[in-house]
Amino acid sequence: PVTICAPQAITAGFFYHTARLARGGYRTVKHQQPVFIHPNSALFALQPRWVLYHELVCTSKEFMRQVMEIDSSWLLEVAPHYYQAKELEDGSGRKMPKKAGK
Protein backbone atom coordinates (compact mmCIF):
# COMPACT_ATOMS: atom_id res chain seq x y z
CA PRO A 1 0.00 0.00 0.00
CA VAL A 2 1.08 3.57 -0.73
CA THR A 3 1.19 5.95 2.21
CA ILE A 4 0.31 9.58 1.46
CA CYS A 5 0.68 12.32 4.07
CA ALA A 6 -1.67 15.32 4.33
CA PRO A 7 0.45 17.77 2.25
CA GLN A 8 0.72 15.22 -0.56
CA ALA A 9 -3.02 14.56 -0.38
CA ILE A 10 -3.70 18.29 -0.77
CA THR A 11 -1.23 18.37 -3.67
CA ALA A 12 -3.15 15.52 -5.30
CA GLY A 13 -6.31 17.60 -5.16
CA PHE A 14 -4.83 20.92 -6.28
CA PHE A 15 -1.96 19.79 -8.53
CA TYR A 16 -2.95 22.29 -11.21
CA HIS A 17 -2.58 25.22 -8.75
CA THR A 18 1.20 25.26 -8.49
CA ALA A 19 3.86 27.89 -8.97
CA ARG A 20 7.64 28.02 -8.93
CA LEU A 21 9.87 30.84 -7.69
CA ALA A 22 11.27 32.91 -10.56
CA ARG A 23 12.92 36.27 -10.89
CA GLY A 24 10.56 38.95 -9.71
CA GLY A 25 8.00 36.60 -8.14
CA TYR A 26 6.45 33.27 -9.07
CA ARG A 27 5.25 31.71 -12.31
CA THR A 28 2.58 29.07 -12.59
CA VAL A 29 4.08 25.78 -13.68
CA LYS A 30 1.96 25.00 -16.74
CA HIS A 31 1.16 28.42 -18.20
CA GLN A 32 4.04 30.56 -16.90
CA GLN A 33 1.60 33.19 -15.62
CA PRO A 34 3.25 35.68 -13.22
CA VAL A 35 1.74 35.38 -9.72
CA PHE A 36 2.72 36.57 -6.26
CA ILE A 37 2.22 35.33 -2.71
CA HIS A 38 -0.34 37.53 -0.98
CA PRO A 39 1.35 39.90 1.53
CA ASN A 40 -0.89 38.58 4.35
CA SER A 41 0.47 35.05 3.90
CA ALA A 42 2.87 33.57 6.43
CA LEU A 43 5.01 32.41 3.47
CA PHE A 44 5.29 35.92 1.98
CA ALA A 45 8.72 36.62 3.51
CA LEU A 46 10.01 33.04 3.19
CA GLN A 47 9.67 32.66 -0.60
CA PRO A 48 9.81 28.85 -0.93
CA ARG A 49 10.86 27.49 -4.34
CA TRP A 50 7.60 25.57 -4.99
CA VAL A 51 4.13 26.46 -3.74
CA LEU A 52 0.58 25.26 -4.11
CA TYR A 53 -2.28 27.76 -3.78
CA HIS A 54 -6.03 27.52 -3.36
CA GLU A 55 -7.08 30.63 -5.27
CA LEU A 56 -5.82 33.60 -7.25
CA VAL A 57 -7.04 37.08 -6.36
CA CYS A 58 -6.51 39.90 -8.83
CA THR A 59 -6.00 43.34 -7.29
CA SER A 60 -2.92 45.33 -8.28
CA LYS A 61 -1.30 41.97 -9.20
CA GLU A 62 -2.37 38.33 -9.41
CA PHE A 63 -1.99 37.13 -5.81
CA MET A 64 -2.01 33.53 -4.55
CA ARG A 65 -4.03 32.94 -1.38
CA GLN A 66 -3.99 29.97 1.00
CA VAL A 67 -0.45 29.01 0.01
CA MET A 68 1.62 26.04 1.17
CA GLU A 69 5.13 24.91 0.32
CA ILE A 70 5.43 21.69 -1.65
CA ASP A 71 8.15 19.44 -3.02
CA SER A 72 8.21 19.41 -6.83
CA SER A 73 8.63 15.61 -6.84
CA TRP A 74 5.13 15.27 -5.36
CA LEU A 75 3.63 16.67 -8.56
CA LEU A 76 5.04 13.89 -10.69
CA GLU A 77 3.90 11.30 -8.13
CA VAL A 78 0.31 12.52 -7.85
CA ALA A 79 -0.26 13.82 -11.41
CA PRO A 80 1.97 12.01 -13.94
CA HIS A 81 -0.82 12.47 -16.49
CA TYR A 82 -0.53 16.26 -16.18
CA TYR A 83 3.17 16.99 -15.60
CA GLN A 84 6.36 15.85 -17.30
CA ALA A 85 9.65 15.55 -15.44
CA LYS A 86 11.23 18.29 -17.58
CA GLU A 87 8.61 20.82 -16.42
CA LEU A 88 9.43 20.04 -12.82
CA GLU A 89 13.20 20.35 -12.87
CA ASP A 90 14.00 21.85 -9.51
CA GLY A 91 16.73 24.25 -10.53
CA SER A 92 18.10 24.01 -7.00
CA GLY A 93 21.60 24.25 -8.44
CA ARG A 94 20.85 27.74 -9.72
CA LYS A 95 21.67 30.74 -7.61
CA MET A 96 18.74 32.51 -6.01
CA PRO A 97 18.60 35.94 -4.36
CA LYS A 98 19.55 35.95 -0.68
CA LYS A 99 16.79 34.54 1.55
CA ALA A 100 14.81 33.36 -1.48
CA GLY A 101 13.93 29.77 -2.24
CA LYS A 102 14.69 28.34 1.18
Residue frames as qw, qx, qy, qz and C-alpha x, y, z in Angstrom:
[[0.000, 0.885, 0.466, 0.000, 0.00, 0.00, 0.00],
 [0.371, 0.452, -0.019, 0.811, 1.08, 3.57, -0.73],
 [0.341, -0.657, -0.466, 0.484, 1.19, 5.95, 2.21],
 [0.215, 0.602, 0.200, 0.743, 0.31, 9.58, 1.46],
 [0.267, -0.355, -0.486, 0.753, 0.68, 12.32, 4.07],
 [0.144, 0.795, 0.472, -0.354, -1.67, 15.32, 4.33],
 [0.036, 0.698, -0.257, -0.668, 0.45, 17.77, 2.25],
 [0.083, -0.139, 0.841, 0.516, 0.72, 15.22, -0.56],
 [0.178, 0.528, 0.829, -0.043, -3.02, 14.56, -0.38],
 [0.140, 0.819, 0.196, -0.520, -3.70, 18.29, -0.77],
 [0.040, -0.509, 0.580, 0.635, -1.23, 18.37, -3.67],
 [0.206, 0.177, 0.922, 0.275, -3.15, 15.52, -5.30],
 [0.179, 0.721, 0.643, -0.183, -6.31, 17.60, -5.16],
 [0.131, 0.948, 0.055, -0.287, -4.83, 20.92, -6.28],
 [0.716, -0.140, 0.402, 0.553, -1.96, 19.79, -8.53],
 [0.416, 0.621, 0.389, 0.538, -2.95, 22.29, -11.21],
 [0.169, -0.965, -0.061, -0.190, -2.58, 25.22, -8.75],
 [0.793, -0.366, 0.055, 0.484, 1.20, 25.26, -8.49],
 [0.283, 0.941, -0.123, 0.138, 3.86, 27.89, -8.97],
 [0.833, -0.070, -0.088, 0.542, 7.64, 28.02, -8.93],
 [0.277, -0.831, 0.022, 0.482, 9.87, 30.84, -7.69],
 [0.637, 0.507, 0.245, 0.527, 11.27, 32.91, -10.56],
 [0.320, -0.013, -0.078, 0.944, 12.92, 36.27, -10.89],
 [0.206, -0.161, -0.074, -0.962, 10.56, 38.95, -9.71],
 [0.678, -0.095, 0.253, -0.684, 8.00, 36.60, -8.14],
 [0.545, -0.004, 0.838, -0.046, 6.45, 33.27, -9.07],
 [0.443, 0.257, -0.521, -0.683, 5.25, 31.71, -12.31],
 [0.864, 0.011, 0.317, -0.390, 2.58, 29.07, -12.59],
 [0.528, -0.291, 0.754, 0.261, 4.08, 25.78, -13.68],
 [0.577, 0.397, 0.687, 0.195, 1.96, 25.00, -16.74],
 [0.349, 0.829, 0.375, 0.223, 1.16, 28.42, -18.20],
 [0.544, 0.050, -0.084, 0.834, 4.04, 30.56, -16.90],
 [0.147, -0.838, -0.308, -0.426, 1.60, 33.19, -15.62],
 [0.254, 0.322, -0.481, 0.775, 3.25, 35.68, -13.22],
 [0.603, -0.654, -0.388, -0.243, 1.74, 35.38, -9.72],
 [0.123, 0.504, -0.520, 0.678, 2.72, 36.57, -6.26],
 [0.408, -0.353, -0.780, 0.317, 2.22, 35.33, -2.71],
 [0.241, -0.836, -0.307, -0.386, -0.34, 37.53, -0.98],
 [0.160, 0.563, -0.451, 0.674, 1.35, 39.90, 1.53],
 [0.642, -0.466, 0.249, -0.555, -0.89, 38.58, 4.35],
 [0.949, 0.036, -0.312, -0.034, 0.47, 35.05, 3.90],
 [0.691, -0.650, 0.295, 0.116, 2.87, 33.57, 6.43],
 [0.817, 0.064, 0.361, 0.445, 5.01, 32.41, 3.47],
 [0.326, 0.939, 0.086, 0.072, 5.29, 35.92, 1.98],
 [0.136, -0.887, 0.440, 0.024, 8.72, 36.62, 3.51],
 [0.721, -0.310, 0.609, 0.110, 10.01, 33.04, 3.19],
 [0.516, 0.633, -0.365, -0.447, 9.67, 32.66, -0.60],
 [0.708, -0.147, 0.688, 0.060, 9.81, 28.85, -0.93],
 [0.073, -0.270, 0.718, 0.637, 10.86, 27.49, -4.34],
 [0.253, -0.231, -0.815, -0.467, 7.60, 25.57, -4.99],
 [0.288, 0.102, 0.530, -0.791, 4.13, 26.46, -3.74],
 [0.083, -0.425, -0.848, -0.304, 0.58, 25.26, -4.11],
 [0.168, 0.037, 0.222, -0.960, -2.28, 27.76, -3.78],
 [0.276, 0.447, 0.815, -0.247, -6.03, 27.52, -3.36],
 [0.336, 0.829, 0.447, 0.022, -7.08, 30.63, -5.27],
 [0.410, 0.132, 0.146, 0.891, -5.82, 33.60, -7.25],
 [0.021, -0.852, -0.422, 0.310, -7.04, 37.08, -6.36],
 [0.466, 0.410, 0.235, 0.747, -6.51, 39.90, -8.83],
 [0.173, -0.891, -0.232, 0.351, -6.00, 43.34, -7.29],
 [0.085, 0.878, -0.339, -0.326, -2.92, 45.33, -8.28],
 [0.174, 0.437, -0.859, -0.200, -1.30, 41.97, -9.20],
 [0.833, -0.096, -0.449, -0.308, -2.37, 38.33, -9.41],
 [0.219, -0.528, 0.680, -0.459, -1.99, 37.13, -5.81],
 [0.595, -0.077, -0.798, -0.051, -2.01, 33.53, -4.55],
 [0.493, -0.482, 0.327, -0.646, -4.03, 32.94, -1.38],
 [0.894, -0.261, 0.300, -0.209, -3.99, 29.97, 1.00],
 [0.557, 0.647, -0.520, 0.030, -0.45, 29.01, 0.01],
 [0.825, -0.464, 0.322, 0.017, 1.62, 26.04, 1.17],
 [0.056, 0.668, -0.702, -0.238, 5.13, 24.91, 0.32],
 [0.967, 0.120, 0.164, -0.155, 5.43, 21.69, -1.65],
 [0.455, -0.408, 0.682, 0.402, 8.15, 19.44, -3.02],
 [0.464, 0.483, -0.388, -0.633, 8.21, 19.41, -6.83],
 [0.116, 0.162, -0.970, -0.138, 8.63, 15.61, -6.84],
 [0.351, 0.287, 0.746, -0.488, 5.13, 15.27, -5.36],
 [0.507, 0.514, -0.051, -0.690, 3.63, 16.67, -8.56],
 [0.415, 0.360, -0.761, -0.345, 5.04, 13.89, -10.69],
 [0.023, 0.011, 0.965, -0.260, 3.90, 11.30, -8.13],
 [0.310, 0.425, 0.658, -0.539, 0.31, 12.52, -7.85],
 [0.538, 0.715, 0.186, -0.405, -0.26, 13.82, -11.41],
 [0.446, -0.268, 0.658, 0.544, 1.97, 12.01, -13.94],
 [0.406, 0.578, 0.664, 0.246, -0.82, 12.47, -16.49],
 [0.074, 0.972, 0.220, -0.037, -0.53, 16.26, -16.18],
 [0.153, -0.898, 0.378, 0.163, 3.17, 16.99, -15.60],
 [0.873, 0.364, -0.223, 0.236, 6.36, 15.85, -17.30],
 [0.755, -0.422, -0.103, 0.491, 9.65, 15.55, -15.44],
 [0.468, 0.280, 0.128, 0.828, 11.23, 18.29, -17.58],
 [0.187, -0.754, -0.246, -0.580, 8.61, 20.82, -16.42],
 [0.681, -0.717, -0.103, -0.113, 9.43, 20.04, -12.82],
 [0.698, 0.228, -0.318, 0.600, 13.20, 20.35, -12.87],
 [0.487, -0.723, -0.361, 0.332, 14.00, 21.85, -9.51],
 [0.327, 0.787, -0.058, 0.520, 16.73, 24.25, -10.53],
 [0.647, -0.756, -0.044, 0.090, 18.10, 24.01, -7.00],
 [0.753, -0.076, 0.117, 0.643, 21.60, 24.25, -8.44],
 [0.255, 0.674, 0.198, 0.664, 20.85, 27.74, -9.72],
 [0.248, -0.080, -0.416, 0.871, 21.67, 30.74, -7.61],
 [0.171, -0.777, -0.567, -0.214, 18.74, 32.51, -6.01],
 [0.030, -0.726, 0.164, -0.667, 18.60, 35.94, -4.36],
 [0.144, 0.165, -0.766, 0.605, 19.55, 35.95, -0.68],
 [0.331, 0.110, 0.659, -0.667, 16.79, 34.54, 1.55],
 [0.688, 0.293, -0.133, -0.651, 14.81, 33.36, -1.48],
 [0.776, 0.236, -0.534, -0.238, 13.93, 29.77, -2.24],
 [0.102, -0.406, 0.814, -0.403, 14.69, 28.34, 1.18]]
